[in-house]
Amino acid sequence: MKLYTAKLAPNPRRVHMFLAEKGLWETVERVQLDLATETKVPDHLGRNPMGLVPVLELDDGRFLTESRAICSYLEHLNPEPNLMGETPEERAFIEMFDRRVEWGVLLPLANWVRHGHPGLAVLEKPQIQDYAEASSEKAKAAMVWLDADLAERDYVAGNRFTIADITAFAAIEFARLVKFKPWEIYPNIARWRDAVKARLSADAALA
Ligand SMILES: N[C@@H](CCC(=O)N[C@@H](CS)C(=O)NCC(=O)O)C(=O)O
């Protein structure tokens, strides 16, 4: 397997941390692409017509895209440690929380960064400052419910670490690019982030 990936980008980082949690970080070859110049070119559009990363190239030559689909594949191939749920109920609730943070936290934070950071103007054409501002409001509102959720349990989807923590961590670390540090404001997010950052996989996540 080969992973087409990029530095600093939150969706690739989700897969990085998932691989590291599974003990696979060193075993999957990684190809770093420059998002500004190497994703909207024929070679990469052949792997993913949307020109995005991450893309996992399977051993039979097929290309698997979408971070969550890649993680599901890795989870089925390598069931331990379990990150996506053991029972039907647990799987459904972890998916619910993962999608909640993907759409409710990662998406507005990513749009804030992509539309607000001058360095990302090359990816977001047109870059719309009003959209950055509106997304920042949505992201800040999401921190209120995320902090309240984390007051009730240790991790995003319950009392153990799961894929939902990986998605939320990748999102929140990306917000540094617009100097948003919710852990300095919200105590439960701070406690949770410290716990996630202390994991060995956090280094891979931030690679
Ligand atoms: N839904 C996709 C989103 C992938 C995505 O948006 N990737 C970004 C990096 S985080 C990208 O490749 N951006 C390049 C671009 O916008 O040109 C997933 O979950 O993998």
Ligand as a Chemical Component Dictionary entry (heavy atoms), coordinates in Angstrom:
data_LIG
# 
_chem_comp.id                   LIG 
_chem_comp.type                 NON-POLYMER 
_chem_comp.pdbx_formal_charge   0 
_chem_comp.three_letter_code    LIG 
# 
loop_
_chem_comp_atom.comp_id 
_chem_comp_atom.atom_id 
_chem_comp_atom.alt_atom_id 
_chem_comp_atom.type_symbol 
_chem_comp_atom.charge 
_chem_comp_atom.model_Cartn_x 
_chem_comp_atom.model_Cartn_y 
_chem_comp_atom.model_Cartn_z 
_chem_comp_atom.pdbx_ordinal 
LIG N1  N1  N 0 -13.538 14.378 2.107  1  
LIG C1  C1  C 0 -12.121 14.256 1.829  2  
LIG C2  C2  C 0 -11.513 15.652 1.899  3  
LIG C3  C3  C 0 -10.068 15.651 1.393  4  
LIG C4  C4  C 0 -9.499  17.057 1.358  5  
LIG O1  O1  O 0 -10.209 18.062 1.412  6  
LIG N2  N2  N 0 -8.159  17.137 1.278  7  
LIG C5  C5  C 0 -7.467  18.406 1.230  8  
LIG C6  C6  C 0 -6.356  18.415 2.289  9  
LIG S1  S1  S 0 -7.013  18.408 3.915  10 
LIG C7  C7  C 0 -6.816  18.602 -0.125 11 
LIG O2  O2  O 0 -6.386  17.647 -0.731 12 
LIG N3  N3  N 0 -6.722  19.841 -0.607 13 
LIG C8  C8  C 0 -6.102  20.148 -1.836 14 
LIG C9  C9  C 0 -6.854  21.185 -2.593 15 
LIG O3  O3  O 0 -7.817  21.751 -2.065 16 
LIG O4  O4  O 0 -6.486  21.443 -3.719 17 
LIG C10 C10 C 0 -11.483 13.285 2.834  18 
LIG O5  O5  O 0 -12.115 13.020 3.866  19 
LIG O6  O6  O 0 -10.404 12.759 2.597  20 
# 
loop_
_chem_comp_bond.comp_id 
_chem_comp_bond.atom_id_1 
_chem_comp_bond.atom_id_2 
_chem_comp_bond.value_order 
_chem_comp_bond.pdbx_ordinal 
LIG N1  C1  SING 1  
LIG C1  C2  SING 2  
LIG C1  C10 SING 3  
LIG C2  C3  SING 4  
LIG C3  C4  SING 5  
LIG C4  O1  DOUB 6  
LIG C4  N2  SING 7  
LIG N2  C5  SING 8  
LIG C5  C6  SING 9  
LIG C5  C7  SING 10 
LIG C6  S1  SING 11 
LIG C7  O2  DOUB 12 
LIG C7  N3  SING 13 
LIG N3  C8  SING 14 
LIG C8  C9  SING 15 
LIG C9  O3  DOUB 16 
LIG C9  O4  SING 17 
LIG C10 O5  DOUB 18 
LIG C10 O6  SING 19 
# 
